[in-house]
Amino acid sequence: MIRDLISKNRSYRRFHQEVDIKLETLRELVDLARLSASARNAQPLKYILSCQPQKNSLIFPHLAWAGYLTDWPGPCEGERPSAYIIILEDTEISQSSDCDHGIAAQSILLGATEKGLGGCMIASIKRQGLRQALEIPPRYEMLLVLALGKPKETVVIETVGPGGDTKYWRDSKGVHHVPKRALDDIIIG
């Protein structure tokens, strides 16, 4: 069961924008992060939830979508996320959240996958612009934005080819291909 969830939990970048995600669903997903491990059990992460089109439109322009797809500016209107969860570090609790935000993001995205949703972890953020747009106080450091929605694209996992290239790509039908190294190639001892 967990293997299926992890295999289905891809970085989706195009969504059925018209499919709403309720605030209660976002709260349930953040609760999974709350229950997850935290370095030193400091629990410095805080979250901004967005599932309203007006607030979503304030977030979207401050995100970069796919570094390897250089000719693609990101999802067009109608294919944008229905919701976002912004993961913040409360610097009054901790100056270093270690890997907490990665653990939290994975927990949230696995929960989203279980609910038939998909998402994308975005670390390429125009932080100052987003801080101003949402009036985020300076004590909170922006770590990740999770874009969430009902996936509108197919993402397939394939084995890295003989050249070793791990760059994801899209074919002429819009299928998103994600090369993964073979298990024997990553176990060294």
Summary of the structure (lengths in Angstrom):
residues: 189
radius of gyration: 16.9
end to end distance: 27.3
largest distance: 51.4
contacts: 533
relative contact order: 0.22
helix: 31%
strand: 24%
